[in-house]
């Protein structure tokens, strides 16, 4: 069994790999997007570029560290023996990628013994590289990032996302209808990872969504933490994972508004449901 390297070394490997994957998906996009299949619904697509990028990431990471494990959105779920597990979303924002919108990213996190210690989110079309290591801070393109502080709820720019499953979309619409009148405005940009990084860097003031998976937020969650924010993983009334993200300053106020909007199990107007771990559905 090989000993895990430092968080910085894992971050460097993740960043180099994400850059290569980003270059690959840009080249493939310029040739035209080919849809390889669907997942939760007919509108929840997988492209050949998603699959090719995940294959490249797997080759780079496990080629460098063959004893590591990996969890990938497109199906790679490989056990390892080193204590290091890579959590990978090859294209976060695939529908944006399909349509040619620039708001998509490659997300790679390194987890050591169950704790994320390094994370990168690379948006190749936007030219943004978010990097964080546990205890080492968070940067965008090499410059430290910080969230906006002292923003009252009524002046917060909120971001969210919506599942591609129709019942989940209807639930989300009801939650957001209660929350939207209490904030400045709402953005739905199509990449959970980039929106979380937006909170970390002050481009957004908060984020909430029912349904994201671990690969959507593992890397970006560390960026948030190291920048000075909080990312809580809770449970919705139907047992789905709910992400709540905001700066530490004012997080409690935003969370209370999320509860009152009905997002969380056992709290707010749609109380009930189950709790669970931060992994899985």
HELIX and SHEET records of a PDB file:
HELIX    1   1 UNK A    7  UNK A   31  1                                  25    
HELIX    2   2 UNK A   48  UNK A   64  1                                  17    
HELIX    3   3 UNK A   94  UNK A   99  1                                   6    
HELIX    4   4 UNK A  153  UNK A  155  5                                   3    
HELIX    5   5 UNK A  166  UNK A  180  1                                  15    
HELIX    6   6 UNK A  192  UNK A  201  1                                  10    
HELIX    7   7 UNK A  214  UNK A  227  1                                  14    
HELIX    8   8 UNK A  251  UNK A  261  1                                  11    
SHEET    1   A 2 UNK A  35  UNK A  38  0                                        
SHEET    2   A 2 UNK A  45  UNK A  47 -1                                        
SHEET    1   B 8 UNK A  77  UNK A  78  0                                        
SHEET    2   B 8 UNK A  69  UNK A  72 -1                                        
SHEET    3   B 8 UNK A  84  UNK A  92  1                                        
SHEET    4   B 8 UNK A 105  UNK A 112 -1                                        
SHEET    5   B 8 UNK A 115  UNK A 123 -1                                        
SHEET    6   B 8 UNK A 128  UNK A 133 -1                                        
SHEET    7   B 8 UNK A 137  UNK A 140 -1                                        
SHEET    8   B 8 UNK A 143  UNK A 144 -1                                        
SHEET    1   C 5 UNK A 185  UNK A 187  0                                        
SHEET    2   C 5 UNK A 157  UNK A 160  1                                        
SHEET    3   C 5 UNK A 206  UNK A 210  1                                        
SHEET    4   C 5 UNK A 241  UNK A 247 -1                                        
SHEET    5   C 5 UNK A 229  UNK A 235 -1                                        
END                                                                             
